[in-house]
């Protein structure tokens, strides 16, 4: 009697049942306008949530493919905490607005402080002053936003003095009537980008700004944030650009939007989206009730099942 030897080969590279995963990738677009939010729940358009028209399933990736953002943002305002300063012991307040250097010098002069802007040297200068103190906080309210406690601790854009090109110092003259020239260029161009967050679906990594002691063994303030934003939206227009349009429009075709969030495994279901719009320092964007809109693309996976069709032809057709 012949015996067939048993084989316990566990290193077989060719399984008896091949496992094939074939999928079809479908594209779903969602258009969102700032007017779509429930204003009773979300008063400001810089932070709001929406419910999708229908649940989107098996999401392999998401990205922002189009945005139309307003470009008329203030560069001097109470919200930016940069519209106040102390000159000759008096608090000077500049009205909120978008200022060119010349307009800002005129506004400060209107507030009874003699100031001019030299377009050749591109620097501001005070005239006939005895004291300009940029070491005081000027009484701004502390923000409740945990991401942005306030600008005063920043080493740049910490207040009106920084925007004018001065340092955080107390400038004093022994004799009244001195001329004080800013040591640095002004910072009036405004923010260049808006960061768009989508809760749970962010993929950007970000460094926290304004570090001062990254080489220190103790009290090292180097800090990063993983998955901090969903998209980075450029702002290239300003109220002084002379454009007849008030919005900056971008889409994925003009290479201004380079953002894709991948998910492995794919998201089983997406029903809601919560958005936040902020600057790099964490301050929320003040849209001033200007409407905006954007489009998000969802790429979804669907099982591709081979269809085998058996077609019976009636005998009548053979006549």
RODO-2510 file (C-alpha; in nm, 4 decimals, decimal comma):
residues 319
     n   res          X          Y          Z
     1     x     0,0000     0,0000     0,0000
     2     x     0,1436     0,3291    -0,1150
     3     x     0,1084     0,6259     0,1146
     4     x     0,0912     0,9810    -0,0201
     5     x     0,3135     1,2043     0,1924
     6     x     0,1422     1,4877     0,3671
     7     x     0,2515     1,8406     0,2762
     8     x     0,2341     2,1273     0,5233
     9     x     0,3827     2,3974     0,3039
    10     x     0,2932     2,7312     0,4616
    11     x     0,5110     2,9379     0,2283
    12     x     0,2857     2,9101    -0,0751
    13     x     0,3040     3,2407    -0,2643
    14     x     0,0015     3,1502    -0,4754
    15     x    -0,3126     3,1212    -0,2614
    16     x    -0,5854     2,8992    -0,3894
    17     x    -0,8365     3,1847    -0,3891
    18     x    -0,6920     3,5049    -0,5355
    19     x    -0,7925     3,8214    -0,3543
    20     x    -0,8590     4,1042    -0,5913
    21     x    -0,9717     4,4513    -0,4878
    22     x    -1,1068     4,6437    -0,7815
    23     x    -1,2711     4,9783    -0,7212
    24     x    -1,4165     5,2600    -0,9235
    25     x    -1,3256     5,6132    -0,8125
    26     x    -1,6158     5,8567    -0,8317
    27     x    -1,6109     6,2334    -0,7830
    28     x    -1,8623     6,4312    -0,5812
    29     x    -1,8583     6,8104    -0,5564
    30     x    -2,0031     7,0133    -0,2705
    31     x    -2,0561     7,3874    -0,3097
    32     x    -2,0752     7,5936     0,0091
    33     x    -2,1655     7,9606     0,0521
    34     x    -2,1203     8,1565     0,3718
    35     x    -2,4939     8,2316     0,3547
    36     x    -2,5684     7,8585     0,3910
    37     x    -2,4925     7,8600     0,7635
    38     x    -2,7551     7,8911     1,0369
    39     x    -2,6832     8,2448     1,1579
    40     x    -2,8590     8,1809     1,4887
    41     x    -2,6019     7,9099     1,5681
    42     x    -2,3056     8,0573     1,3827
    43     x    -2,3135     8,4351     1,3983
    44     x    -1,9789     8,4858     1,2253
    45     x    -1,8796     8,3268     0,8960
    46     x    -1,5269     8,2552     1,0201
    47     x    -1,6540     7,9521     1,2145
    48     x    -1,9604     7,7481     1,1206
    49     x    -2,0941     7,3980     1,0564
    50     x    -2,3189     7,2611     0,7817
    51     x    -2,5092     6,9368     0,7221
    52     x    -2,4475     6,7839     0,3799
    53     x    -2,7422     6,7384     0,1401
    54     x    -2,6745     6,3646     0,1539
    55     x    -2,4222     6,1448     0,3299
    56     x    -2,1087     6,0791     0,1279
    57     x    -1,9733     5,7279     0,1779
    58     x    -1,6374     5,5559     0,1413
    59     x    -1,4416     5,8790     0,1018
    60     x    -1,0832     5,8153    -0,0128
    61     x    -0,9760     6,1811    -0,0335
    62     x    -1,1000     6,5380    -0,0024
    63     x    -0,9689     6,8682    -0,1315
    64     x    -1,0592     7,2309    -0,1834
    65     x    -1,0870     7,2839    -0,5598
    66     x    -1,2282     7,6382    -0,5750
    67     x    -1,2626     7,9401    -0,3510
    68     x    -1,3931     8,2921    -0,3951
    69     x    -1,2779     8,4961    -0,0972
    70     x    -1,3264     8,8676    -0,0280
    71     x    -1,0094     9,0732    -0,0421
    72     x    -1,1219     9,3961     0,1293
    73     x    -0,9810     9,3327     0,4762
    74     x    -0,8762     9,6046     0,7207
    75     x    -0,5071     9,6397     0,8043
    76     x    -0,5700     9,8714     1,1027
    77     x    -0,8504     9,7841     1,3445
    78     x    -0,9582     9,7160     1,7007
    79     x    -0,9875     9,3465     1,6136
    80     x    -0,6233     9,3383     1,4984
    81     x    -0,5261     9,5262     1,8188
    82     x    -0,3204     9,7779     1,6219
    83     x    -0,5188    10,1045     1,6186
    84     x    -0,3959    10,2694     1,9419
    85     x    -0,0774    10,4268     2,0767
    86     x     0,0425    10,6754     2,3409
    87     x     0,1929    11,0036     2,2173
    88     x     0,2885    11,2793     2,4644
    89     x     0,0925    11,0887     2,7297
    90     x    -0,2322    11,0928     2,5273
    91     x    -0,3978    10,7841     2,3817
    92     x    -0,4343    10,8180     2,0052
    93     x    -0,6987    10,6022     1,8354
    94     x    -0,7035    10,5506     1,4586
    95     x    -1,0425    10,4599     1,3016
    96     x    -1,0695    10,1049     1,1634
    97     x    -0,9960    10,0737     0,7920
    98     x    -0,7535     9,9810     0,5187
    99     x    -0,4778    10,2412     0,5016
   100     x    -0,2040    10,3235     0,2587
   101     x     0,1028    10,4779     0,4285
   102     x     0,0004    10,8276     0,3205
   103     x    -0,3594    10,7819     0,4394
   104     x    -0,2422    10,6464     0,7733
   105     x    -0,0106    10,9443     0,8273
   106     x    -0,3019    11,1784     0,7519
   107     x    -0,5340    10,9911     0,9901
   108     x    -0,2795    11,0160     1,2740
   109     x    -0,2296    11,3863     1,2002
   110     x    -0,6074    11,4324     1,2153
   111     x    -0,5858    11,2850     1,5663
   112     x    -0,3700    11,5856     1,6670
   113     x    -0,0338    11,4123     1,6259
   114     x     0,1956    11,5537     1,3574
   115     x     0,3140    11,2623     1,1439
   116     x     0,4333    11,2222     0,7850
   117     x     0,5384    10,9414     0,5531
   118     x     0,8486    10,9736     0,3362
   119     x     0,7795    10,7867     0,0122
   120     x     1,1514    10,7991    -0,0777
   121     x     1,2832    10,6324     0,2390
   122     x     0,9492    10,4516     0,2910
   123     x     0,9454    10,5373     0,6597
   124     x     0,7091    10,7134     0,8993
   125     x     0,8241    10,9994     1,1186
   126     x     0,6753    11,1952     1,4074
   127     x     0,7196    11,5716     1,4294
   128     x     0,7171    11,7949     1,7366
   129     x     0,6887    11,5186     1,9978
   130     x     0,8370    11,4767     2,3430
   131     x     0,7365    11,1158     2,4095
   132     x     0,6080    10,8220     2,2055
   133     x     0,5546    10,5158     2,4232
   134     x     0,5087    10,1796     2,2508
   135     x     0,5580     9,9775     2,5698
   136     x     0,1959    10,0039     2,6822
   137     x    -0,0776     9,7575     2,5884
   138     x    -0,3298    10,0420     2,5365
   139     x    -0,6218     9,8557     2,6935
   140     x    -0,7202     9,5986     2,4326
   141     x    -0,9620     9,3318     2,5480
   142     x    -0,8136     8,9856     2,5803
   143     x    -0,9560     8,7419     2,3283
   144     x    -1,1313     8,4225     2,4362
   145     x    -0,9852     8,2291     2,1448
   146     x    -0,7418     7,9711     2,2837
   147     x    -0,5535     7,9642     1,9541
   148     x    -0,4890     8,3370     1,9700
   149     x    -0,4510     8,4927     2,3168
   150     x    -0,3460     8,8344     2,1775
   151     x    -0,0849     9,0111     1,9670
   152     x     0,1047     9,1896     2,2451
   153     x     0,3455     8,8991     2,3098
   154     x     0,4376     8,8679     1,9413
   155     x     0,7771     9,0029     1,8347
   156     x     0,6229     9,1518     1,5204
   157     x     0,2800     9,3014     1,4475
   158     x     0,2371     9,3477     1,8228
   159     x     0,0531     9,6781     1,7859
   160     x     0,0326    10,0034     1,5918
   161     x     0,3971    10,0837     1,6573
   162     x     0,5107     9,7673     1,4803
   163     x     0,2908     9,8430     1,1790
   164     x     0,4444    10,1919     1,1632
   165     x     0,7961    10,0460     1,1702
   166     x     0,8911    10,1199     1,5326
   167     x     1,0228     9,8940     1,8077
   168     x     0,8488     9,8165     2,1352
   169     x     1,0259    10,1005     2,3148
   170     x     0,9566    10,4249     2,4984
   171     x     1,0980    10,7052     2,2818
   172     x     1,1630    11,0183     2,4888
   173     x     1,3081    11,3593     2,3996
   174     x     1,4520    11,6005     2,6574
   175     x     1,3264    11,8959     2,4562
   176     x     0,9807    11,9017     2,3000
   177     x     0,9750    11,9405     1,9236
   178     x     1,1850    11,6387     1,8329
   179     x     1,1579    11,4396     1,5138
   180     x     1,1295    11,0635     1,5477
   181     x     1,1975    10,8522     1,2379
   182     x     1,0913    10,4874     1,2307
   183     x     1,3907    10,2518     1,2219
   184     x     1,2081     9,9949     1,0080
   185     x     0,9761     9,9792     0,7090
   186     x     0,6000     9,9743     0,7777
   187     x     0,3950     9,6534     0,7719
   188     x     0,0713     9,7593     0,6058
   189     x     0,0318     9,4948     0,3362
   190     x    -0,2062     9,2893     0,5491
   191     x    -0,2248     8,9127     0,5694
   192     x    -0,1228     8,7126     0,2624
   193     x    -0,3059     8,3847     0,3259
   194     x    -0,6099     8,2448     0,5028
   195     x    -0,5930     7,9013     0,6638
   196     x    -0,9077     7,6956     0,6241
   197     x    -0,9704     7,4272     0,8860
   198     x    -1,2171     7,1419     0,8401
   199     x    -1,2687     6,9654     1,1703
   200     x    -1,1392     6,6014     1,1669
   201     x    -1,0173     6,6232     0,8062
   202     x    -0,7106     6,8499     0,8226
   203     x    -0,3801     6,7395     0,6685
   204     x    -0,1499     7,0469     0,6859
   205     x     0,1313     7,0516     0,9429
   206     x     0,2226     7,3926     1,0801
   207     x     0,4871     7,5625     1,2952
   208     x     0,3649     7,7977     1,5653
   209     x     0,5013     8,1486     1,4995
   210     x     0,6949     8,3919     1,7192
   211     x     0,9437     8,1547     1,8831
   212     x     1,2198     8,3215     2,0849
   213     x     1,4168     8,0441     2,2559
   214     x     1,4239     7,7298     2,0419
   215     x     1,7849     7,6526     2,1429
   216     x     1,7199     7,6709     2,5151
   217     x     1,7382     7,3578     2,7250
   218     x     1,4747     7,5005     2,9595
   219     x     1,1682     7,7003     2,8587
   220     x     1,2106     7,5971     2,4972
   221     x     0,9209     7,7505     2,3062
   222     x     0,9547     7,5585     1,9791
   223     x     0,6084     7,4248     1,8987
   224     x     0,4328     7,2589     1,6064
   225     x     0,0805     7,1538     1,5199
   226     x     0,0124     6,8358     1,3212
   227     x    -0,2968     6,8304     1,0989
   228     x    -0,3706     7,1938     1,1775
   229     x    -0,5425     7,3025     0,8539
   230     x    -0,7239     7,1678     0,5514
   231     x    -0,6226     7,4298     0,2925
   232     x    -0,4087     7,7408     0,2523
   233     x    -0,5885     8,0093     0,0506
   234     x    -0,3721     8,2912    -0,0931
   235     x    -0,4814     8,6535    -0,0830
   236     x    -0,3195     8,8514    -0,3623
   237     x    -0,5600     9,1439    -0,3935
   238     x    -0,6073     9,4416    -0,1660
   239     x    -0,8382     9,7444    -0,1652
   240     x    -0,5508     9,9501    -0,3070
   241     x    -0,4917     9,7218    -0,6058
   242     x    -0,7304     9,9180    -0,8232
   243     x    -0,9251     9,6085    -0,9248
   244     x    -1,2953     9,6441    -0,9964
   245     x    -1,3623     9,3094    -0,8270
   246     x    -1,3637     9,2571    -0,4522
   247     x    -1,2884     8,8845    -0,4460
   248     x    -0,9853     8,6649    -0,4996
   249     x    -1,0907     8,3603    -0,7007
   250     x    -0,8758     8,0468    -0,7133
   251     x    -0,9179     7,6918    -0,8335
   252     x    -0,7034     7,3793    -0,8595
   253     x    -0,6251     7,4475    -1,2247
   254     x    -0,4290     7,7675    -1,1714
   255     x    -0,1923     7,5968    -0,9229
   256     x    -0,2912     7,8241    -0,6359
   257     x    -0,4627     7,5441    -0,4436
   258     x    -0,2430     7,2468    -0,3592
   259     x    -0,4250     7,0533    -0,0929
   260     x    -0,5409     6,6936    -0,0724
   261     x    -0,6384     6,5013     0,2405
   262     x    -0,6141     6,1216     0,1987
   263     x    -0,7820     5,8680     0,4254
   264     x    -0,6689     5,5083     0,4739
   265     x    -0,8943     5,3311     0,5383
   266     x    -1,1516     5,5439     0,3548
   267     x    -1,4010     5,7386     0,5625
   268     x    -1,7130     5,5308     0,6034
   269     x    -1,9492     5,8275     0,5998
   270     x    -1,9292     6,2092     0,5974
   271     x    -2,2470     6,3847     0,7105
   272     x    -2,1325     6,7187     0,8566
   273     x    -1,8482     6,9623     0,8007
   274     x    -1,7286     7,2268     1,0450
   275     x    -1,5151     7,5088     0,9038
   276     x    -1,2832     7,7651     1,0602
   277     x    -1,1024     8,0473     0,8797
   278     x    -0,8000     8,2004     1,0510
   279     x    -0,4595     8,3562     0,9997
   280     x    -0,1268     8,1894     1,0737
   281     x    -0,1135     8,3401     1,4234
   282     x    -0,4515     8,1828     1,5063
   283     x    -0,6604     8,5010     1,4861
   284     x    -0,9989     8,4407     1,3259
   285     x    -1,0674     8,6239     1,0000
   286     x    -1,3057     8,9178     1,0254
   287     x    -1,4994     8,8988     0,6983
   288     x    -1,7061     9,2101     0,7806
   289     x    -2,0225     9,0318     0,6591
   290     x    -1,8791     8,9971     0,3085
   291     x    -2,0086     8,6768     0,1423
   292     x    -1,7768     8,4086     0,0104
   293     x    -1,8037     8,0590    -0,1329
   294     x    -1,5919     7,7523    -0,2003
   295     x    -1,6131     7,4017    -0,3482
   296     x    -1,4918     7,0797    -0,1898
   297     x    -1,4252     6,7649    -0,3906
   298     x    -1,4891     6,4175    -0,2467
   299     x    -1,3288     6,1163    -0,4165
   300     x    -1,5184     5,8004    -0,3237
   301     x    -1,4398     5,4313    -0,3761
   302     x    -1,7022     5,1898    -0,5082
   303     x    -1,6614     4,8147    -0,5433
   304     x    -1,6276     4,7098    -0,9033
   305     x    -1,8244     4,3850    -0,9404
   306     x    -1,7790     4,2002    -1,2642
   307     x    -2,1101     4,1673    -1,4431
   308     x    -2,1654     3,8419    -1,6350
   309     x    -2,4785     3,8729    -1,8489
   310     x    -2,6572     3,5750    -2,0055
   311     x    -2,8860     3,6900    -2,2848
   312     x    -3,1524     3,4498    -2,4112
   313     x    -3,2652     3,5198    -2,7626
   314     x    -3,6267     3,4163    -2,8404
   315     x    -3,6548     3,1569    -3,1168
   316     x    -3,8666     3,3971    -3,3162
   317     x    -3,5558     3,6125    -3,3691
   318     x    -3,3845     3,3230    -3,5501
   319     x    -3,6457     3,3139    -3,8295
***
